[in-house]
Amino acid sequence: MRTLAKIPGPDLTVVENDELRRYELLAAGTTVGTLDFRLLGRRRVLGHTEIAADQRGRGLGTALIKAALDDLVTTGVRVTNYCPAVERFLQSNPEYAVVLDPEHPPMPASRRQHAPLQQLVHVQHSRLRELAAGSQDPNLDGFERRRTTDQFAAVAAQHAAAVADVLLTAARTSCGDDAAVLLHNLKQFEQALRVLKGRAYGDARFLNLSSAETWQQAERLLTEHESTEARIVSGLERLHGADQATDMARTLAQRQWSSPTRPHPNSPHAGVAGRLARQLWRIADSTWDELEGRGLPTEPAEPANQHSTFSHYLFGTADDPDPTDQDPEKR
């Protein structure tokens, strides 16, 4: 096992494990992230980057990929890439393109372009993980912790409502069993968000619960949600193809910013009743947000060009025709 890099932080190290054919990110000696590879002569084929669920949202995936590519550049080893996380990193850091083997091209462009829905939900899940991690920062004072928890609850509630409006509706006609699982999860997840927000603001009904308990429940349901949503998205993309999946991704992104900002687990989620309930709750929630002076995330500006539409749309990044403006993998 060869050490590649020491990363600033609580004892983080990147090593190359020749026996298991993977790069590993170690935290105090425990493996919390991996990047698989295969050997083909002098060339390496990069497979899949994975970060432990409880470590996501801290940029560790980016740190692991950067350390591995730094070593490959230094040693002059060329690669063929089949990892989406590495692909995103390369798009944002074009100086690392020298590591790619021109005779054995990386991930085909068709594969990158035909998964817009998967890309979008991954970005949304990563954002929720980052907000959750920030809300549990022990260095925050009481006021700031309540504010960041409120931010997480609002964005998570909007995401859940948009998923119910767009993905649940589509899945009910093609993925019946998964749609039922998703509906059950959405209701439980929204209830967990209600408890989380209520406890943060001193709701007497939830003060008997510890902060750790409420966060543990919310993150367990978020993990379950991510798994179910990813399975449904994959099925919808296979069923509808790239064009309809792109339209669905655009609709999901737009609904995210026009959905209720509070969880409503007992309201209808599906069908016409669900759509009407979300519209009414959006009006009510917006009114209360304004009266309370609630500081919530605002809708980012849509880019003027058509490149990296979803990353521009979600993050409000500057209009830039260069294809290196996508955010790196942050799992």
One Martini backbone bead per residue (centre of mass of N, CA, C, O) as a GRO file, in nm:
protein
  331
    1MET     BB    1   0.095   0.037   0.024
    2ARG     BB    2   0.051   0.373  -0.104
    3THR     BB    3   0.122   0.698  -0.042
    4LEU     BB    4  -0.008   1.006  -0.187
    5ALA     BB    5  -0.171   1.176   0.051
    6LYS     BB    6  -0.216   1.458   0.262
    7ILE     BB    7  -0.502   1.585   0.423
    8PRO     BB    8  -0.646   1.839   0.542
    9GLY     BB    9  -0.735   1.733   0.866
   10PRO     BB   10  -0.868   1.445   1.026
   11ASP     BB   11  -0.664   1.227   0.925
   12LEU     BB   12  -0.606   1.235   0.598
   13THR     BB   13  -0.569   0.970   0.344
   14VAL     BB   14  -0.408   0.866   0.038
   15VAL     BB   15  -0.417   0.545  -0.121
   16GLU     BB   16  -0.266   0.256  -0.278
   17ASN     BB   17  -0.437  -0.054  -0.356
   18ASP     BB   18  -0.316  -0.316  -0.525
   19GLU     BB   19  -0.479  -0.563  -0.429
   20LEU     BB   20  -0.776  -0.409  -0.477
   21ARG     BB   21  -0.776  -0.196  -0.697
   22ARG     BB   22  -0.743   0.094  -0.526
   23TYR     BB   23  -0.837   0.394  -0.402
   24GLU     BB   24  -0.791   0.544  -0.071
   25LEU     BB   25  -0.977   0.693   0.194
   26LEU     BB   26  -0.847   0.794   0.507
   27ALA     BB   27  -0.979   0.795   0.850
   28ALA     BB   28  -0.794   0.706   1.091
   29GLY     BB   29  -0.757   0.424   0.905
   30THR     BB   30  -1.039   0.449   0.768
   31THR     BB   31  -1.245   0.363   0.514
   32VAL     BB   32  -1.437   0.631   0.319
   33GLY     BB   33  -1.298   0.583   0.025
   34THR     BB   34  -1.326   0.503  -0.337
   35LEU     BB   35  -1.120   0.409  -0.640
   36ASP     BB   36  -1.146   0.222  -0.901
   37PHE     BB   37  -0.924  -0.019  -1.082
   38ARG     BB   38  -0.761  -0.117  -1.386
   39LEU     BB   39  -0.526  -0.321  -1.559
   40LEU     BB   40  -0.370  -0.223  -1.890
   41GLY     BB   41  -0.084  -0.247  -1.850
   42ARG     BB   42  -0.008   0.093  -1.828
   43ARG     BB   43  -0.305   0.117  -1.807
   44ARG     BB   44  -0.597   0.275  -1.666
   45VAL     BB   45  -0.923   0.190  -1.530
   46LEU     BB   46  -1.179   0.383  -1.426
   47GLY     BB   47  -1.466   0.334  -1.232
   48HIS     BB   48  -1.553   0.400  -0.900
   49THR     BB   49  -1.690   0.639  -0.680
   50GLU     BB   50  -1.688   0.617  -0.311
   51ILE     BB   51  -1.873   0.746  -0.030
   52ALA     BB   52  -1.955   0.749   0.269
   53ALA     BB   53  -2.256   0.847   0.384
   54ASP     BB   54  -2.134   1.005   0.652
   55GLN     BB   55  -1.916   1.179   0.443
   56ARG     BB   56  -2.086   1.350   0.283
   57GLY     BB   57  -2.048   1.695   0.178
   58ARG     BB   58  -1.699   1.749   0.203
   59GLY     BB   59  -1.519   1.686  -0.063
   60LEU     BB   60  -1.381   1.391  -0.073
   61GLY     BB   61  -1.404   1.306  -0.366
   62THR     BB   62  -1.223   1.527  -0.479
   63ALA     BB   63  -0.969   1.457  -0.312
   64LEU     BB   64  -0.932   1.171  -0.420
   65ILE     BB   65  -0.913   1.234  -0.722
   66LYS     BB   66  -0.678   1.435  -0.713
   67ALA     BB   67  -0.464   1.245  -0.591
   68ALA     BB   68  -0.474   1.033  -0.815
   69LEU     BB   69  -0.410   1.225  -1.059
   70ASP     BB   70  -0.146   1.339  -0.957
   71ASP     BB   71   0.002   1.065  -0.967
   72LEU     BB   72  -0.047   0.999  -1.268
   73VAL     BB   73   0.100   1.245  -1.378
   74THR     BB   74   0.377   1.193  -1.243
   75THR     BB   75   0.405   0.883  -1.364
   76GLY     BB   76   0.265   0.871  -1.666
   77VAL     BB   77  -0.020   0.758  -1.646
   78ARG     BB   78  -0.276   0.631  -1.830
   79VAL     BB   79  -0.637   0.679  -1.895
   80THR     BB   80  -0.963   0.527  -1.859
   81ASN     BB   81  -1.290   0.662  -1.819
   82TYR     BB   82  -1.599   0.547  -1.604
   83CYS     BB   83  -1.636   0.800  -1.410
   84PRO     BB   84  -1.847   1.056  -1.333
   85ALA     BB   85  -1.678   1.205  -1.118
   86VAL     BB   86  -1.423   1.234  -1.288
   87GLU     BB   87  -1.554   1.379  -1.524
   88ARG     BB   88  -1.633   1.635  -1.365
   89PHE     BB   89  -1.350   1.708  -1.276
   90LEU     BB   90  -1.229   1.742  -1.565
   91GLN     BB   91  -1.420   1.972  -1.654
   92SER     BB   92  -1.315   2.166  -1.408
   93ASN     BB   93  -1.001   2.037  -1.473
   94PRO     BB   94  -0.829   2.050  -1.764
   95GLU     BB   95  -0.527   1.997  -1.673
   96TYR     BB   96  -0.592   1.671  -1.640
   97ALA     BB   97  -0.615   1.566  -1.944
   98VAL     BB   98  -0.323   1.437  -1.972
   99VAL     BB   99  -0.417   1.149  -1.849
  100LEU     BB  100  -0.544   1.080  -2.107
  101ASP     BB  101  -0.604   0.835  -2.349
  102PRO     BB  102  -0.627   0.890  -2.689
  103GLU     BB  103  -0.655   0.573  -2.779
  104HIS     BB  104  -0.857   0.561  -2.511
  105PRO     BB  105  -1.133   0.679  -2.458
  106PRO     BB  106  -1.348   0.804  -2.269
  107MET     BB  107  -1.634   0.877  -2.186
  108PRO     BB  108  -1.891   0.903  -2.367
  109ALA     BB  109  -2.086   1.162  -2.463
  110SER     BB  110  -2.359   1.011  -2.462
  111ARG     BB  111  -2.348   0.937  -2.160
  112ARG     BB  112  -2.340   1.229  -2.049
  113GLN     BB  113  -2.609   1.341  -2.204
  114HIS     BB  114  -2.824   1.087  -2.116
  115ALA     BB  115  -2.825   1.196  -1.781
  116PRO     BB  116  -2.990   1.450  -1.660
  117LEU     BB  117  -3.152   1.337  -1.420
  118GLN     BB  118  -2.923   1.214  -1.260
  119GLN     BB  119  -2.761   1.474  -1.230
  120LEU     BB  120  -2.970   1.641  -1.079
  121VAL     BB  121  -3.026   1.457  -0.828
  122HIS     BB  122  -2.735   1.454  -0.737
  123VAL     BB  123  -2.711   1.755  -0.678
  124GLN     BB  124  -2.944   1.766  -0.473
  125HIS     BB  125  -2.831   1.560  -0.274
  126SER     BB  126  -2.564   1.705  -0.216
  127ARG     BB  127  -2.691   1.960  -0.101
  128LEU     BB  128  -2.834   1.827   0.137
  129ARG     BB  129  -2.577   1.713   0.268
  130GLU     BB  130  -2.441   1.985   0.317
  131LEU     BB  131  -2.664   2.109   0.493
  132ALA     BB  132  -2.661   1.889   0.711
  133ALA     BB  133  -2.367   1.922   0.796
  134GLY     BB  134  -2.385   2.228   0.868
  135SER     BB  135  -2.616   2.193   1.091
  136GLN     BB  136  -2.396   1.999   1.274
  137ASP     BB  137  -2.205   2.208   1.362
  138PRO     BB  138  -2.045   2.253   1.670
  139ASN     BB  139  -1.954   2.569   1.616
  140LEU     BB  140  -2.233   2.658   1.639
  141ASP     BB  141  -2.465   2.852   1.735
  142GLY     BB  142  -2.791   2.857   1.806
  143PHE     BB  143  -2.885   3.045   1.581
  144GLU     BB  144  -2.725   2.921   1.340
  145ARG     BB  145  -2.842   2.637   1.368
  146ARG     BB  146  -3.134   2.713   1.310
  147ARG     BB  147  -3.086   2.838   1.032
  148THR     BB  148  -2.959   2.587   0.889
  149THR     BB  149  -3.192   2.395   0.950
  150ASP     BB  150  -3.401   2.561   0.794
  151GLN     BB  151  -3.266   2.536   0.522
  152PHE     BB  152  -3.281   2.233   0.498
  153ALA     BB  153  -3.592   2.202   0.534
  154ALA     BB  154  -3.671   2.373   0.289
  155VAL     BB  155  -3.519   2.225   0.061
  156ALA     BB  156  -3.634   1.943   0.125
  157ALA     BB  157  -3.932   2.017   0.086
  158GLN     BB  158  -3.905   2.106  -0.209
  159HIS     BB  159  -3.795   1.844  -0.319
  160ALA     BB  160  -4.028   1.658  -0.233
  161ALA     BB  161  -4.249   1.809  -0.391
  162ALA     BB  162  -4.119   1.782  -0.675
  163VAL     BB  163  -4.111   1.474  -0.678
  164ALA     BB  164  -4.415   1.432  -0.648
  165ASP     BB  165  -4.493   1.595  -0.907
  166VAL     BB  166  -4.296   1.438  -1.115
  167LEU     BB  167  -4.187   1.145  -1.041
  168LEU     BB  168  -4.436   1.013  -0.918
  169THR     BB  169  -4.620   1.053  -1.158
  170ALA     BB  170  -4.443   0.888  -1.360
  171ALA     BB  171  -4.409   0.619  -1.185
  172ARG     BB  172  -4.713   0.520  -1.166
  173THR     BB  173  -4.701   0.413  -1.484
  174SER     BB  174  -4.401   0.230  -1.455
  175CYS     BB  175  -4.329   0.212  -1.115
  176GLY     BB  176  -4.525   0.099  -0.891
  177ASP     BB  177  -4.356  -0.004  -0.648
  178ASP     BB  178  -4.164   0.240  -0.627
  179ALA     BB  179  -4.386   0.452  -0.590
  180ALA     BB  180  -4.486   0.348  -0.316
  181VAL     BB  181  -4.218   0.383  -0.168
  182LEU     BB  182  -4.187   0.687  -0.222
  183LEU     BB  183  -4.445   0.785  -0.085
  184HIS     BB  184  -4.377   0.678   0.197
  185ASN     BB  185  -4.110   0.833   0.226
  186LEU     BB  186  -4.212   1.125   0.195
  187LYS     BB  187  -4.388   1.128   0.448
  188GLN     BB  188  -4.163   1.058   0.651
  189PHE     BB  189  -3.964   1.283   0.577
  190GLU     BB  190  -4.154   1.522   0.639
  191GLN     BB  191  -4.191   1.449   0.935
  192ALA     BB  192  -3.890   1.477   1.010
  193LEU     BB  193  -3.876   1.778   0.933
  194ARG     BB  194  -4.082   1.877   1.136
  195VAL     BB  195  -3.928   1.787   1.387
  196LEU     BB  196  -3.663   1.933   1.334
  197LYS     BB  197  -3.780   2.221   1.327
  198GLY     BB  198  -3.939   2.216   1.592
  199ARG     BB  199  -3.699   2.165   1.782
  200ALA     BB  200  -3.525   2.413   1.700
  201TYR     BB  201  -3.798   2.607   1.794
  202GLY     BB  202  -3.942   2.474   2.062
  203ASP     BB  203  -4.133   2.243   2.033
  204ALA     BB  204  -4.297   2.068   2.276
  205ARG     BB  205  -4.344   1.790   2.119
  206PHE     BB  206  -3.995   1.758   2.071
  207LEU     BB  207  -3.811   1.799   2.340
  208ASN     BB  208  -3.763   1.482   2.410
  209LEU     BB  209  -3.571   1.504   2.176
  210SER     BB  210  -3.283   1.465   2.033
  211SER     BB  211  -3.078   1.585   1.799
  212ALA     BB  212  -2.958   1.313   1.712
  213GLU     BB  213  -3.227   1.168   1.659
  214THR     BB  214  -3.344   1.356   1.441
  215TRP     BB  215  -3.105   1.332   1.242
  216GLN     BB  216  -3.101   1.027   1.209
  217GLN     BB  217  -3.381   1.005   1.082
  218ALA     BB  218  -3.345   1.201   0.845
  219GLU     BB  219  -3.094   1.054   0.715
  220ARG     BB  220  -3.223   0.781   0.672
  221LEU     BB  221  -3.449   0.886   0.480
  222LEU     BB  222  -3.258   1.015   0.274
  223THR     BB  223  -3.119   0.756   0.187
  224GLU     BB  224  -3.376   0.614   0.093
  225HIS     BB  225  -3.454   0.827  -0.113
  226GLU     BB  226  -3.207   0.815  -0.296
  227SER     BB  227  -3.241   0.520  -0.382
  228THR     BB  228  -3.529   0.535  -0.500
  229GLU     BB  229  -3.487   0.771  -0.697
  230ALA     BB  230  -3.258   0.646  -0.865
  231ARG     BB  231  -3.425   0.404  -0.965
  232ILE     BB  232  -3.646   0.567  -1.107
  233VAL     BB  233  -3.470   0.736  -1.296
  234SER     BB  234  -3.347   0.503  -1.451
  235GLY     BB  235  -3.619   0.396  -1.561
  236LEU     BB  236  -3.714   0.659  -1.705
  237GLU     BB  237  -3.474   0.684  -1.903
  238ARG     BB  238  -3.521   0.414  -2.045
  239LEU     BB  239  -3.819   0.469  -2.130
  240HIS     BB  240  -3.794   0.785  -2.258
  241GLY     BB  241  -3.527   0.904  -2.292
  242ALA     BB  242  -3.341   1.185  -2.341
  243ASP     BB  243  -3.550   1.407  -2.411
  244GLN     BB  244  -3.760   1.353  -2.183
  245ALA     BB  245  -3.554   1.366  -1.951
  246THR     BB  246  -3.480   1.662  -1.994
  247ASP     BB  247  -3.761   1.777  -1.944
  248MET     BB  248  -3.792   1.657  -1.660
  249ALA     BB  249  -3.549   1.801  -1.535
  250ARG     BB  250  -3.647   2.089  -1.584
  251THR     BB  251  -3.910   2.064  -1.424
  252LEU     BB  252  -3.784   1.985  -1.153
  253ALA     BB  253  -3.615   2.244  -1.115
  254GLN     BB  254  -3.857   2.442  -1.123
  255ARG     BB  255  -4.031   2.314  -0.891
  256GLN     BB  256  -3.834   2.353  -0.660
  257TRP     BB  257  -3.894   2.688  -0.670
  258SER     BB  258  -4.239   2.628  -0.648
  259SER     BB  259  -4.245   2.511  -0.361
  260PRO     BB  260  -4.291   2.432  -0.063
  261THR     BB  261  -4.114   2.533   0.256
  262ARG     BB  262  -4.288   2.306   0.394
  263PRO     BB  263  -4.390   2.039   0.555
  264HIS     BB  264  -4.673   1.797   0.433
  265PRO     BB  265  -4.750   1.482   0.521
  266ASN     BB  266  -5.092   1.497   0.526
  267SER     BB  267  -5.100   1.554   0.241
  268PRO     BB  268  -5.144   1.525  -0.067
  269HIS     BB  269  -4.925   1.382  -0.337
  270ALA     BB  270  -5.120   1.278  -0.555
  271GLY     BB  271  -5.239   1.402  -0.818
  272VAL     BB  272  -5.462   1.655  -0.816
  273ALA     BB  273  -5.461   1.692  -0.509
  274GLY     BB  274  -5.159   1.734  -0.484
  275ARG     BB  275  -5.129   1.980  -0.667
  276LEU     BB  276  -5.326   2.164  -0.511
  277ALA     BB  277  -5.189   2.151  -0.234
  278ARG     BB  278  -4.918   2.277  -0.323
  279GLN     BB  279  -5.031   2.550  -0.415
  280LEU     BB  280  -5.152   2.634  -0.143
  281TRP     BB  281  -4.895   2.602   0.032
  282ARG     BB  282  -4.724   2.805  -0.119
  283ILE     BB  283  -4.887   3.051  -0.040
  284ALA     BB  284  -4.875   3.014   0.267
  285ASP     BB  285  -4.565   2.994   0.301
  286SER     BB  286  -4.490   3.266   0.172
  287THR     BB  287  -4.641   3.438   0.376
  288TRP     BB  288  -4.489   3.343   0.631
  289ASP     BB  289  -4.203   3.410   0.537
  290GLU     BB  290  -4.253   3.717   0.517
  291LEU     BB  291  -4.349   3.767   0.810
  292GLU     BB  292  -4.076   3.631   0.939
  293GLY     BB  293  -3.816   3.677   0.768
  294ARG     BB  294  -3.725   3.434   0.602
  295GLY     BB  295  -3.409   3.295   0.512
  296LEU     BB  296  -3.400   3.189   0.185
  297PRO     BB  297  -3.343   3.044  -0.084
  298THR     BB  298  -3.284   3.142  -0.409
  299GLU     BB  299  -3.335   3.170  -0.732
  300PRO     BB  300  -3.147   3.105  -0.980
  301ALA     BB  301  -3.005   3.198  -1.261
  302GLU     BB  302  -3.046   3.165  -1.586
  303PRO     BB  303  -2.875   3.096  -1.847
  304ALA     BB  304  -2.796   3.215  -2.167
  305ASN     BB  305  -2.692   2.953  -2.230
  306GLN     BB  306  -2.670   2.582  -2.307
  307HIS     BB  307  -2.445   2.526  -2.117
  308SER     BB  308  -2.479   2.371  -1.836
  309THR     BB  309  -2.776   2.421  -1.742
  310PHE     BB  310  -2.806   2.290  -1.454
  311SER     BB  311  -2.569   2.423  -1.311
  312HIS     BB  312  -2.654   2.711  -1.371
  313TYR     BB  313  -2.943   2.700  -1.260
  314LEU     BB  314  -2.876   2.604  -0.964
  315PHE     BB  315  -2.605   2.812  -0.910
  316GLY     BB  316  -2.570   3.084  -1.077
  317THR     BB  317  -2.365   3.091  -1.288
  318ALA     BB  318  -2.177   3.216  -1.514
  319ASP     BB  319  -2.159   3.305  -1.828
  320ASP     BB  320  -1.996   3.026  -2.006
  321PRO     BB  321  -1.861   2.863  -2.288
  322ASP     BB  322  -1.696   2.698  -2.109
  323PRO     BB  323  -1.670   2.340  -2.010
  324THR     BB  324  -1.538   2.413  -1.691
  325ASP     BB  325  -1.803   2.504  -1.486
  326GLN     BB  326  -1.842   2.260  -1.331
  327ASP     BB  327  -1.898   2.100  -1.060
  328PRO     BB  328  -1.762   1.900  -0.856
  329GLU     BB  329  -1.736   1.627  -0.693
  330LYS     BB  330  -1.908   1.583  -0.345
  331ARG     BB  331  -1.922   1.290  -0.206
   0.00000   0.00000   0.00000
